[in-house]
Amino acid sequence: MEVIDRIKLSMGVMGAAIVIYSLIMMDIEGLRPLDALYFSIVTISTVGYGDYVPKTELGKLITAMYILFGVGIGLYALGSVAEFFIGGYFKKTNQMRNMDKRIKHLKNHYIICGYGRSGKVVADKLEKSGAKYIVIDNNAELLENELEDNPNFNYIVGDATLDDILLKAKIKEAKGLISTVSRDSDNVYITLSAKRLNPNLYVIAKADERVAMDKLLIAGADRVVSPYIIGGLRMAELALKPDILDFVSTFMSIAKYEYDEDLEIRKITIEEGSLLSGKSLSETNIRQESGATIIGVKKNNELITNPSPDVIINTGDVLYAFGTTEQLDNLEKIVKNK
C-alpha cells in the first residue's frame, strides 16, 4: 500500500474511533457532546489533563481499550507521515504536480510509446535536442525512477493502444508520435489509433518482423524502422567498408567530444514559396550563408548524390545536408524563407 493510502486509512480510522468513543461516553458517562469529543481527543492523544475521568466500571474498561487502540493507530499514522516527508514522498508529490502542469501546456510535442531500450534512446535524443516530449508506458516504477533522475521528464502510466491514454498525452496537439513498444501488433494498433485521432500526426513505428513493416505503412505510419535490419546493414557495411565507416564515426566523435559540436545529416524539404525554388545550388549560396554542405538532392524517385553546383532546386525536392546543429538550423531558416 502506498504511503499516501496508509496515511488516509490511519487518519480515517482515528477519526472514526474518536467519534465512536465520544458517542459511547455520552451514553455511558452522560457527557455533553462537546465534552465527550474533548475527552475523546485528549484520551487518544495520551495527554490526560485529568479534568474528565470515567466514573463507571464499563466506562473505565472501554477507555482502557480505547487508549491501547488509539496509541497503536496514532503511532501508525505518525510513522506514515514521517515516511511521507523523510522518504522523499513530498518531493515526489511536488514533482508530479509540476509534471502535470507541464503536460497541461504541451503543444507541438512528441509522444513516445514504450520506454524500453529503443524508447530510452529516443527520449535521450529528444532531450538533448531540446524537443518537448511525453512518454507512455505501463511500468510505473520505471517512469517514476526516471522522473526522480530528470525533473523535466514527462510521462503517463497506461496502455498506449487506448484512445483515452493517447488523448491524455494531448495527441491532437502533438507534432509526432514514435511507437517503440515490444510487440509489432501493438505498434500497428497504436499507429491506427494515432492517425485516427490526429490525421496530420507524423508517426514513426518500430518493427521487429519484416512482415510487420508493410502492415505499419498500411496502418498509416510515415516511417517504419527495424532495429534488426539497420543493425545488420551496419555490421555488413563495417565488414565491407570498415575504413570509410570508421572515418565517419571517428570524425563525428572528435567533433563531439573534442570540439563540442554535434554533427548530423538532416533531410530538408523545399516547400512551396521558398526563395530557393528555381535556383541552382551555386545560386542559393547555401554553403556561404549557412555553413552546411549539401551531400544529396532527391527529386521525385531520383537521388542525386554529391550534386554539382548547376543542379536546379525545385519545390518538393529534398535536400540532404551535413553540418553542425547550428549550421543545419540556419539552413532550415534559409529554406523556409518565403
KOLMIPA-228471 format. One record per residue (C-alpha): chain; x negated, y negated, z negated; residue number from 1. Coordinates in Angstrom, 2 decimals. Layout:
<pt unit="A" east="X" north="Y" up="Z" pos="NUM"/>
...
//
This chain:
<pt unit="A" east="0.00" north="0.00" up="0.00" pos="1"/>
<pt unit="A" east="-1.31" north="-3.47" up="0.92" pos="2"/>
<pt unit="A" east="-2.26" north="-5.78" up="-1.95" pos="3"/>
<pt unit="A" east="0.49" north="-8.26" up="-0.99" pos="4"/>
<pt unit="A" east="3.07" north="-5.49" up="-1.21" pos="5"/>
<pt unit="A" east="1.72" north="-4.43" up="-4.60" pos="6"/>
<pt unit="A" east="1.97" north="-7.99" up="-5.91" pos="7"/>
<pt unit="A" east="5.55" north="-8.31" up="-4.64" pos="8"/>
<pt unit="A" east="6.51" north="-4.95" up="-6.16" pos="9"/>
<pt unit="A" east="4.95" north="-5.67" up="-9.57" pos="10"/>
<pt unit="A" east="6.50" north="-9.15" up="-9.74" pos="11"/>
<pt unit="A" east="9.88" north="-7.76" up="-8.77" pos="12"/>
<pt unit="A" east="9.73" north="-5.02" up="-11.40" pos="13"/>
<pt unit="A" east="8.57" north="-7.51" up="-14.04" pos="14"/>
<pt unit="A" east="11.39" north="-9.92" up="-13.20" pos="15"/>
<pt unit="A" east="13.95" north="-7.12" up="-13.35" pos="16"/>
<pt unit="A" east="12.57" north="-5.93" up="-16.71" pos="17"/>
<pt unit="A" east="12.81" north="-9.45" up="-18.18" pos="18"/>
<pt unit="A" east="16.44" north="-9.83" up="-17.08" pos="19"/>
<pt unit="A" east="17.47" north="-6.34" up="-18.28" pos="20"/>
<pt unit="A" east="15.78" north="-6.76" up="-21.66" pos="21"/>
<pt unit="A" east="17.43" north="-10.18" up="-22.07" pos="22"/>
<pt unit="A" east="20.86" north="-8.66" up="-21.45" pos="23"/>
<pt unit="A" east="20.15" north="-5.85" up="-23.92" pos="24"/>
<pt unit="A" east="19.05" north="-8.32" up="-26.64" pos="25"/>
<pt unit="A" east="22.18" north="-10.40" up="-26.05" pos="26"/>
<pt unit="A" east="24.30" north="-7.32" up="-26.61" pos="27"/>
<pt unit="A" east="22.40" north="-5.66" up="-29.46" pos="28"/>
<pt unit="A" east="20.95" north="-8.66" up="-31.33" pos="29"/>
<pt unit="A" east="23.66" north="-11.16" up="-30.42" pos="30"/>
<pt unit="A" east="21.23" north="-13.75" up="-28.98" pos="31"/>
<pt unit="A" east="22.37" north="-16.57" up="-26.76" pos="32"/>
<pt unit="A" east="21.39" north="-16.22" up="-23.04" pos="33"/>
<pt unit="A" east="18.60" north="-18.82" up="-23.17" pos="34"/>
<pt unit="A" east="17.25" north="-17.47" up="-26.46" pos="35"/>
<pt unit="A" east="17.35" north="-13.92" up="-25.10" pos="36"/>
<pt unit="A" east="15.46" north="-14.95" up="-21.94" pos="37"/>
<pt unit="A" east="12.88" north="-16.84" up="-24.01" pos="38"/>
<pt unit="A" east="12.41" north="-13.88" up="-26.36" pos="39"/>
<pt unit="A" east="12.07" north="-11.50" up="-23.37" pos="40"/>
<pt unit="A" east="9.32" north="-13.60" up="-21.72" pos="41"/>
<pt unit="A" east="7.44" north="-14.16" up="-24.99" pos="42"/>
<pt unit="A" east="7.55" north="-10.44" up="-25.74" pos="43"/>
<pt unit="A" east="6.39" north="-9.16" up="-22.34" pos="44"/>
<pt unit="A" east="3.57" north="-11.69" up="-22.32" pos="45"/>
<pt unit="A" east="2.47" north="-10.40" up="-25.79" pos="46"/>
<pt unit="A" east="2.36" north="-13.99" up="-27.10" pos="47"/>
<pt unit="A" east="4.64" north="-13.17" up="-30.04" pos="48"/>
<pt unit="A" east="5.37" north="-16.53" up="-31.71" pos="49"/>
<pt unit="A" east="7.40" north="-14.78" up="-34.41" pos="50"/>
<pt unit="A" east="10.35" north="-17.17" up="-34.27" pos="51"/>
<pt unit="A" east="12.55" north="-14.32" up="-32.98" pos="52"/>
<pt unit="A" east="12.34" north="-10.72" up="-34.14" pos="53"/>
<pt unit="A" east="14.75" north="-7.84" up="-33.59" pos="54"/>
<pt unit="A" east="16.99" north="-7.18" up="-36.60" pos="55"/>
<pt unit="A" east="18.49" north="-3.80" up="-35.69" pos="56"/>
<pt unit="A" east="16.77" north="-0.43" up="-35.55" pos="57"/>
<pt unit="A" east="17.80" north="0.05" up="-31.93" pos="58"/>
<pt unit="A" east="16.53" north="-3.41" up="-31.05" pos="59"/>
<pt unit="A" east="13.13" north="-2.66" up="-32.58" pos="60"/>
<pt unit="A" east="12.87" north="0.67" up="-30.70" pos="61"/>
<pt unit="A" east="13.79" north="-0.87" up="-27.36" pos="62"/>
<pt unit="A" east="11.40" north="-3.79" up="-27.97" pos="63"/>
<pt unit="A" east="8.50" north="-1.41" up="-28.66" pos="64"/>
<pt unit="A" east="9.20" north="0.46" up="-25.41" pos="65"/>
<pt unit="A" east="9.58" north="-2.86" up="-23.57" pos="66"/>
<pt unit="A" east="6.20" north="-4.10" up="-24.82" pos="67"/>
<pt unit="A" east="4.41" north="-0.93" up="-23.68" pos="68"/>
<pt unit="A" east="6.08" north="-1.04" up="-20.28" pos="69"/>
<pt unit="A" east="5.61" north="-4.80" up="-19.93" pos="70"/>
<pt unit="A" east="1.90" north="-4.71" up="-20.73" pos="71"/>
<pt unit="A" east="1.35" north="-1.97" up="-18.15" pos="72"/>
<pt unit="A" east="3.22" north="-3.72" up="-15.35" pos="73"/>
<pt unit="A" east="1.63" north="-7.04" up="-16.32" pos="74"/>
<pt unit="A" east="-1.89" north="-5.62" up="-16.07" pos="75"/>
<pt unit="A" east="-0.97" north="-4.02" up="-12.73" pos="76"/>
<pt unit="A" east="0.27" north="-7.36" up="-11.41" pos="77"/>
<pt unit="A" east="-2.76" north="-9.21" up="-12.76" pos="78"/>
<pt unit="A" east="-5.12" north="-6.70" up="-11.14" pos="79"/>
<pt unit="A" east="-3.33" north="-7.04" up="-7.80" pos="80"/>
<pt unit="A" east="-3.51" north="-10.84" up="-7.93" pos="81"/>
<pt unit="A" east="-7.22" north="-10.69" up="-8.81" pos="82"/>
<pt unit="A" east="-7.81" north="-8.33" up="-5.89" pos="83"/>
<pt unit="A" east="-5.98" north="-10.72" up="-3.59" pos="84"/>
<pt unit="A" east="-8.39" north="-13.55" up="-4.37" pos="85"/>
<pt unit="A" east="-11.61" north="-11.75" up="-5.26" pos="86"/>
<pt unit="A" east="-11.25" north="-9.16" up="-2.48" pos="87"/>
<pt unit="A" east="-11.02" north="-11.84" up="0.20" pos="88"/>
<pt unit="A" east="-7.33" north="-11.47" up="0.95" pos="89"/>
<pt unit="A" east="-6.79" north="-15.18" up="0.52" pos="90"/>
<pt unit="A" east="-9.41" north="-15.78" up="3.21" pos="91"/>
<pt unit="A" east="-7.77" north="-13.15" up="5.40" pos="92"/>
<pt unit="A" east="-4.35" north="-14.77" up="4.98" pos="93"/>
<pt unit="A" east="-5.78" north="-18.14" up="5.90" pos="94"/>
<pt unit="A" east="-7.49" north="-16.67" up="8.97" pos="95"/>
<pt unit="A" east="-4.22" north="-15.07" up="10.06" pos="96"/>
<pt unit="A" east="-2.37" north="-18.37" up="9.63" pos="97"/>
<pt unit="A" east="-4.95" north="-20.21" up="11.75" pos="98"/>
<pt unit="A" east="-4.83" north="-17.47" up="14.40" pos="99"/>
<pt unit="A" east="-1.04" north="-17.70" up="14.61" pos="100"/>
<pt unit="A" east="-1.38" north="-21.44" up="15.21" pos="101"/>
<pt unit="A" east="-3.92" north="-20.85" up="18.00" pos="102"/>
<pt unit="A" east="-1.72" north="-18.23" up="19.66" pos="103"/>
<pt unit="A" east="1.27" north="-20.57" up="19.48" pos="104"/>
<pt unit="A" east="-0.59" north="-23.14" up="21.61" pos="105"/>
<pt unit="A" east="-2.25" north="-20.72" up="24.05" pos="106"/>
<pt unit="A" east="-1.97" north="-21.63" up="27.72" pos="107"/>
<pt unit="A" east="-3.93" north="-20.58" up="30.84" pos="108"/>
<pt unit="A" east="-5.48" north="-17.81" up="28.77" pos="109"/>
<pt unit="A" east="-6.42" north="-14.19" up="29.44" pos="110"/>
<pt unit="A" east="-4.74" north="-11.16" up="27.90" pos="111"/>
<pt unit="A" east="-6.98" north="-8.16" up="27.21" pos="112"/>
<pt unit="A" east="-5.00" north="-4.95" up="26.80" pos="113"/>
<pt unit="A" east="-7.06" north="-2.39" up="24.89" pos="114"/>
<pt unit="A" east="-10.04" north="-3.13" up="22.66" pos="115"/>
<pt unit="A" east="-12.18" north="-0.10" up="23.34" pos="116"/>
<pt unit="A" east="-15.67" north="-0.20" up="24.78" pos="117"/>
<pt unit="A" east="-14.61" north="-1.92" up="28.00" pos="118"/>
<pt unit="A" east="-12.29" north="-4.35" up="26.23" pos="119"/>
<pt unit="A" east="-15.04" north="-5.45" up="23.85" pos="120"/>
<pt unit="A" east="-17.38" north="-6.20" up="26.75" pos="121"/>
<pt unit="A" east="-14.65" north="-8.23" up="28.48" pos="122"/>
<pt unit="A" east="-13.86" north="-10.18" up="25.30" pos="123"/>
<pt unit="A" east="-17.53" north="-10.89" up="24.68" pos="124"/>
<pt unit="A" east="-17.98" north="-12.25" up="28.22" pos="125"/>
<pt unit="A" east="-14.87" north="-14.45" up="27.96" pos="126"/>
<pt unit="A" east="-16.03" north="-15.68" up="24.56" pos="127"/>
<pt unit="A" east="-19.42" north="-16.71" up="25.94" pos="128"/>
<pt unit="A" east="-17.75" north="-18.39" up="28.93" pos="129"/>
<pt unit="A" east="-15.54" north="-20.46" up="26.64" pos="130"/>
<pt unit="A" east="-12.33" north="-18.96" up="28.07" pos="131"/>
<pt unit="A" east="-9.26" north="-18.57" up="25.85" pos="132"/>
<pt unit="A" east="-8.06" north="-15.02" up="25.38" pos="133"/>
<pt unit="A" east="-5.94" north="-12.73" up="23.21" pos="134"/>
<pt unit="A" east="-6.41" north="-9.01" up="22.60" pos="135"/>
<pt unit="A" east="-3.62" north="-6.43" up="22.32" pos="136"/>
<pt unit="A" east="-4.41" north="-3.10" up="20.64" pos="137"/>
<pt unit="A" east="-2.80" north="-0.57" up="18.29" pos="138"/>
<pt unit="A" east="-5.82" north="-0.35" up="15.97" pos="139"/>
<pt unit="A" east="-5.01" north="-2.95" up="13.29" pos="140"/>
<pt unit="A" east="-8.12" north="-2.24" up="11.23" pos="141"/>
<pt unit="A" east="-10.43" north="-2.70" up="14.22" pos="142"/>
<pt unit="A" east="-8.84" north="-6.04" up="15.12" pos="143"/>
<pt unit="A" east="-8.86" north="-7.28" up="11.52" pos="144"/>
<pt unit="A" east="-12.57" north="-6.50" up="11.23" pos="145"/>
<pt unit="A" east="-13.23" north="-8.40" up="14.46" pos="146"/>
<pt unit="A" east="-11.35" north="-11.42" up="13.11" pos="147"/>
<pt unit="A" east="-13.45" north="-11.21" up="9.95" pos="148"/>
<pt unit="A" east="-16.64" north="-11.46" up="12.05" pos="149"/>
<pt unit="A" east="-15.24" north="-14.00" up="14.53" pos="150"/>
<pt unit="A" east="-12.82" north="-16.61" up="13.09" pos="151"/>
<pt unit="A" east="-11.81" north="-17.66" up="16.64" pos="152"/>
<pt unit="A" east="-10.70" north="-14.15" up="17.64" pos="153"/>
<pt unit="A" east="-7.04" north="-13.83" up="18.67" pos="154"/>
<pt unit="A" east="-5.11" north="-10.58" up="18.61" pos="155"/>
<pt unit="A" east="-1.72" north="-8.90" up="18.42" pos="156"/>
<pt unit="A" east="-1.29" north="-5.42" up="16.97" pos="157"/>
<pt unit="A" east="1.01" north="-3.37" up="19.18" pos="158"/>
<pt unit="A" east="1.58" north="-1.36" up="22.34" pos="159"/>
<pt unit="A" east="0.72" north="-3.39" up="25.45" pos="160"/>
<pt unit="A" east="3.17" north="-1.36" up="27.54" pos="161"/>
<pt unit="A" east="6.07" north="-3.01" up="25.68" pos="162"/>
<pt unit="A" east="7.53" north="-6.22" up="27.10" pos="163"/>
<pt unit="A" east="8.04" north="-7.69" up="23.61" pos="164"/>
<pt unit="A" east="4.32" north="-7.40" up="22.85" pos="165"/>
<pt unit="A" east="3.34" north="-8.99" up="26.18" pos="166"/>
<pt unit="A" east="5.77" north="-11.84" up="25.55" pos="167"/>
<pt unit="A" east="4.24" north="-12.39" up="22.09" pos="168"/>
<pt unit="A" east="0.90" north="-12.74" up="23.88" pos="169"/>
<pt unit="A" east="2.55" north="-15.53" up="25.93" pos="170"/>
<pt unit="A" east="2.19" north="-13.70" up="29.22" pos="171"/>
<pt unit="A" east="4.34" north="-16.26" up="31.03" pos="172"/>
<pt unit="A" east="1.77" north="-18.97" up="30.23" pos="173"/>
<pt unit="A" east="-1.27" north="-16.73" up="30.82" pos="174"/>
<pt unit="A" east="-3.79" north="-17.09" up="33.62" pos="175"/>
<pt unit="A" east="-4.78" north="-13.45" up="33.89" pos="176"/>
<pt unit="A" east="-4.46" north="-10.01" up="32.34" pos="177"/>
<pt unit="A" east="-7.18" north="-7.37" up="32.02" pos="178"/>
<pt unit="A" east="-5.95" north="-3.87" up="31.24" pos="179"/>
<pt unit="A" east="-8.64" north="-1.60" up="29.79" pos="180"/>
<pt unit="A" east="-6.61" north="0.99" up="27.85" pos="181"/>
<pt unit="A" east="-7.85" north="4.57" up="27.94" pos="182"/>
<pt unit="A" east="-5.00" north="6.19" up="29.89" pos="183"/>
<pt unit="A" east="-4.55" north="5.39" up="33.59" pos="184"/>
<pt unit="A" east="-0.80" north="5.85" up="33.29" pos="185"/>
<pt unit="A" east="-0.65" north="3.15" up="30.62" pos="186"/>
<pt unit="A" east="-2.68" north="0.81" up="32.82" pos="187"/>
<pt unit="A" east="-0.16" north="1.37" up="35.63" pos="188"/>
<pt unit="A" east="2.76" north="0.70" up="33.28" pos="189"/>
<pt unit="A" east="1.12" north="-2.43" up="31.86" pos="190"/>
<pt unit="A" east="0.47" north="-3.73" up="35.37" pos="191"/>
<pt unit="A" east="4.08" north="-3.18" up="36.40" pos="192"/>
<pt unit="A" east="5.40" north="-4.91" up="33.27" pos="193"/>
<pt unit="A" east="2.95" north="-7.81" up="33.55" pos="194"/>
<pt unit="A" east="3.76" north="-8.52" up="37.19" pos="195"/>
<pt unit="A" east="7.48" north="-8.35" up="36.49" pos="196"/>
<pt unit="A" east="7.21" north="-10.82" up="33.60" pos="197"/>
<pt unit="A" east="4.83" north="-13.14" up="35.46" pos="198"/>
<pt unit="A" east="4.54" north="-12.54" up="39.23" pos="199"/>
<pt unit="A" east="1.76" north="-15.15" up="39.55" pos="200"/>
<pt unit="A" east="-0.44" north="-13.47" up="36.94" pos="201"/>
<pt unit="A" east="-3.88" north="-12.30" up="38.12" pos="202"/>
<pt unit="A" east="-4.18" north="-8.68" up="36.98" pos="203"/>
<pt unit="A" east="-7.36" north="-6.62" up="36.76" pos="204"/>
<pt unit="A" east="-6.95" north="-3.00" up="35.72" pos="205"/>
<pt unit="A" east="-9.34" north="-0.19" up="34.79" pos="206"/>
<pt unit="A" east="-9.02" north="3.22" up="36.44" pos="207"/>
<pt unit="A" east="-10.84" north="6.39" up="35.37" pos="208"/>
<pt unit="A" east="-9.48" north="8.64" up="38.11" pos="209"/>
<pt unit="A" east="-9.81" north="7.76" up="41.79" pos="210"/>
<pt unit="A" east="-6.15" north="8.64" up="42.42" pos="211"/>
<pt unit="A" east="-5.10" north="6.00" up="39.89" pos="212"/>
<pt unit="A" east="-6.76" north="3.20" up="41.85" pos="213"/>
<pt unit="A" east="-4.19" north="3.30" up="44.67" pos="214"/>
<pt unit="A" east="-1.32" north="3.54" up="42.18" pos="215"/>
<pt unit="A" east="-2.56" north="0.48" up="40.31" pos="216"/>
<pt unit="A" east="-2.79" north="-1.51" up="43.55" pos="217"/>
<pt unit="A" east="0.75" north="-0.43" up="44.46" pos="218"/>
<pt unit="A" east="1.87" north="-1.45" up="40.96" pos="219"/>
<pt unit="A" east="0.62" north="-4.96" up="41.67" pos="220"/>
<pt unit="A" east="-2.93" north="-5.10" up="40.32" pos="221"/>
<pt unit="A" east="-5.01" north="-7.73" up="42.12" pos="222"/>
<pt unit="A" east="-8.24" north="-5.86" up="41.42" pos="223"/>
<pt unit="A" east="-8.97" north="-2.34" up="40.20" pos="224"/>
<pt unit="A" east="-12.27" north="-1.43" up="38.56" pos="225"/>
<pt unit="A" east="-13.55" north="2.10" up="38.00" pos="226"/>
<pt unit="A" east="-16.43" north="2.14" up="35.48" pos="227"/>
<pt unit="A" east="-17.47" north="5.60" up="36.63" pos="228"/>
<pt unit="A" east="-17.66" north="4.63" up="40.30" pos="229"/>
<pt unit="A" east="-19.53" north="1.41" up="39.50" pos="230"/>
<pt unit="A" east="-21.88" north="3.26" up="37.17" pos="231"/>
<pt unit="A" east="-22.51" north="5.97" up="39.74" pos="232"/>
<pt unit="A" east="-23.20" north="3.46" up="42.50" pos="233"/>
<pt unit="A" east="-25.57" north="1.58" up="40.21" pos="234"/>
<pt unit="A" east="-27.55" north="4.74" up="39.44" pos="235"/>
<pt unit="A" east="-27.66" north="5.66" up="43.14" pos="236"/>
<pt unit="A" east="-28.92" north="2.18" up="44.02" pos="237"/>
<pt unit="A" east="-31.55" north="2.43" up="41.30" pos="238"/>
<pt unit="A" east="-32.69" north="5.72" up="42.80" pos="239"/>
<pt unit="A" east="-32.73" north="4.44" up="46.40" pos="240"/>
<pt unit="A" east="-33.87" north="0.83" up="45.85" pos="241"/>
<pt unit="A" east="-35.44" north="0.65" up="42.41" pos="242"/>
<pt unit="A" east="-37.81" north="-2.23" up="43.23" pos="243"/>
<pt unit="A" east="-35.08" north="-4.55" up="44.54" pos="244"/>
<pt unit="A" east="-32.66" north="-3.96" up="41.69" pos="245"/>
<pt unit="A" east="-35.41" north="-4.16" up="39.09" pos="246"/>
<pt unit="A" east="-36.48" north="-7.50" up="40.57" pos="247"/>
<pt unit="A" east="-32.94" north="-8.92" up="40.41" pos="248"/>
<pt unit="A" east="-32.36" north="-7.66" up="36.87" pos="249"/>
<pt unit="A" east="-35.76" north="-8.90" up="35.69" pos="250"/>
<pt unit="A" east="-35.28" north="-12.27" up="37.36" pos="251"/>
<pt unit="A" east="-31.88" north="-12.81" up="35.73" pos="252"/>
<pt unit="A" east="-33.17" north="-11.59" up="32.34" pos="253"/>
<pt unit="A" east="-36.11" north="-14.02" up="32.47" pos="254"/>
<pt unit="A" east="-33.74" north="-16.86" up="33.32" pos="255"/>
<pt unit="A" east="-31.53" north="-15.95" up="30.37" pos="256"/>
<pt unit="A" east="-33.99" north="-15.20" up="27.62" pos="257"/>
<pt unit="A" east="-36.90" north="-17.48" up="28.52" pos="258"/>
<pt unit="A" east="-35.08" north="-20.47" up="30.01" pos="259"/>
<pt unit="A" east="-31.60" north="-20.01" up="28.50" pos="260"/>
<pt unit="A" east="-30.00" north="-20.12" up="31.96" pos="261"/>
<pt unit="A" east="-27.05" north="-17.89" up="32.81" pos="262"/>
<pt unit="A" east="-27.45" north="-16.85" up="36.44" pos="263"/>
<pt unit="A" east="-24.49" north="-15.29" up="38.18" pos="264"/>
<pt unit="A" east="-22.82" north="-14.67" up="41.52" pos="265"/>
<pt unit="A" east="-19.41" north="-16.30" up="41.90" pos="266"/>
<pt unit="A" east="-16.69" north="-15.98" up="44.52" pos="267"/>
<pt unit="A" east="-15.07" north="-19.30" up="45.50" pos="268"/>
<pt unit="A" east="-12.16" north="-19.63" up="47.94" pos="269"/>
<pt unit="A" east="-11.82" north="-22.63" up="50.25" pos="270"/>
<pt unit="A" east="-8.34" north="-23.97" up="49.53" pos="271"/>
<pt unit="A" east="-6.14" north="-25.89" up="51.94" pos="272"/>
<pt unit="A" east="-7.05" north="-29.59" up="51.99" pos="273"/>
<pt unit="A" east="-10.65" north="-29.08" up="50.82" pos="274"/>
<pt unit="A" east="-13.05" north="-31.66" up="52.24" pos="275"/>
<pt unit="A" east="-15.43" north="-28.80" up="53.15" pos="276"/>
<pt unit="A" east="-12.94" north="-27.22" up="55.53" pos="277"/>
<pt unit="A" east="-14.02" north="-27.53" up="59.17" pos="278"/>
<pt unit="A" east="-17.65" north="-28.34" up="58.33" pos="279"/>
<pt unit="A" east="-20.76" north="-26.25" up="58.87" pos="280"/>
<pt unit="A" east="-22.81" north="-25.15" up="55.87" pos="281"/>
<pt unit="A" east="-25.51" north="-27.68" up="56.73" pos="282"/>
<pt unit="A" east="-22.93" north="-30.50" up="56.84" pos="283"/>
<pt unit="A" east="-21.49" north="-29.62" up="53.43" pos="284"/>
<pt unit="A" east="-24.81" north="-30.33" up="51.64" pos="285"/>
<pt unit="A" east="-23.81" north="-27.70" up="49.07" pos="286"/>
<pt unit="A" east="-27.39" north="-26.92" up="48.10" pos="287"/>
<pt unit="A" east="-28.35" north="-30.58" up="47.68" pos="288"/>
<pt unit="A" east="-25.24" north="-31.63" up="45.73" pos="289"/>
<pt unit="A" east="-24.65" north="-28.60" up="43.51" pos="290"/>
<pt unit="A" east="-27.93" north="-26.67" up="43.43" pos="291"/>
<pt unit="A" east="-26.10" north="-23.40" up="44.18" pos="292"/>
<pt unit="A" east="-27.12" north="-21.08" up="47.02" pos="293"/>
<pt unit="A" east="-24.59" north="-19.57" up="49.43" pos="294"/>
<pt unit="A" east="-25.52" north="-15.91" up="49.93" pos="295"/>
<pt unit="A" east="-22.41" north="-14.83" up="51.84" pos="296"/>
<pt unit="A" east="-19.25" north="-16.05" up="53.57" pos="297"/>
<pt unit="A" east="-16.17" north="-13.87" up="54.03" pos="298"/>
<pt unit="A" east="-13.94" north="-14.70" up="56.99" pos="299"/>
<pt unit="A" east="-10.82" north="-12.53" up="57.10" pos="300"/>
<pt unit="A" east="-12.28" north="-8.99" up="57.07" pos="301"/>
<pt unit="A" east="-15.77" north="-10.05" up="58.17" pos="302"/>
<pt unit="A" east="-18.54" north="-10.61" up="55.62" pos="303"/>
<pt unit="A" east="-21.44" north="-12.77" up="56.79" pos="304"/>
<pt unit="A" east="-24.47" north="-12.21" up="54.58" pos="305"/>
<pt unit="A" east="-27.28" north="-14.75" up="54.40" pos="306"/>
<pt unit="A" east="-25.22" north="-17.14" up="56.59" pos="307"/>
<pt unit="A" east="-27.01" north="-19.54" up="58.92" pos="308"/>
<pt unit="A" east="-26.60" north="-23.33" up="58.46" pos="309"/>
<pt unit="A" east="-24.31" north="-23.60" up="61.51" pos="310"/>
<pt unit="A" east="-21.59" north="-21.27" up="60.10" pos="311"/>
<pt unit="A" east="-18.31" north="-23.19" up="60.01" pos="312"/>
<pt unit="A" east="-16.31" north="-23.15" up="56.76" pos="313"/>
<pt unit="A" east="-12.54" north="-22.92" up="57.17" pos="314"/>
<pt unit="A" east="-9.51" north="-22.82" up="54.87" pos="315"/>
<pt unit="A" east="-9.15" north="-19.34" up="53.36" pos="316"/>
<pt unit="A" east="-12.83" north="-18.47" up="53.69" pos="317"/>
<pt unit="A" east="-14.53" north="-17.10" up="50.61" pos="318"/>
<pt unit="A" east="-17.97" north="-18.32" up="49.58" pos="319"/>
<pt unit="A" east="-20.29" north="-16.06" up="47.59" pos="320"/>
<pt unit="A" east="-22.65" north="-18.33" up="45.70" pos="321"/>
<pt unit="A" east="-25.63" north="-17.67" up="43.44" pos="322"/>
<pt unit="A" east="-26.87" north="-20.01" up="40.74" pos="323"/>
<pt unit="A" east="-26.59" north="-21.09" up="37.14" pos="324"/>
<pt unit="A" east="-23.24" north="-21.57" up="35.45" pos="325"/>
<pt unit="A" east="-23.62" north="-25.34" up="35.70" pos="326"/>
<pt unit="A" east="-24.54" north="-25.21" up="39.40" pos="327"/>
<pt unit="A" east="-21.59" north="-22.96" up="40.22" pos="328"/>
<pt unit="A" east="-19.23" north="-25.18" up="38.23" pos="329"/>
<pt unit="A" east="-20.48" north="-28.15" up="40.27" pos="330"/>
<pt unit="A" east="-19.89" north="-26.19" up="43.47" pos="331"/>
<pt unit="A" east="-16.30" north="-25.42" up="42.46" pos="332"/>
<pt unit="A" east="-15.68" north="-29.12" up="41.88" pos="333"/>
<pt unit="A" east="-17.03" north="-29.89" up="45.37" pos="334"/>
<pt unit="A" east="-14.92" north="-27.17" up="46.99" pos="335"/>
<pt unit="A" east="-11.73" north="-28.28" up="45.20" pos="336"/>
<pt unit="A" east="-12.28" north="-31.93" up="46.07" pos="337"/>
<pt unit="A" east="-9.42" north="-32.96" up="48.38" pos="338"/>
//
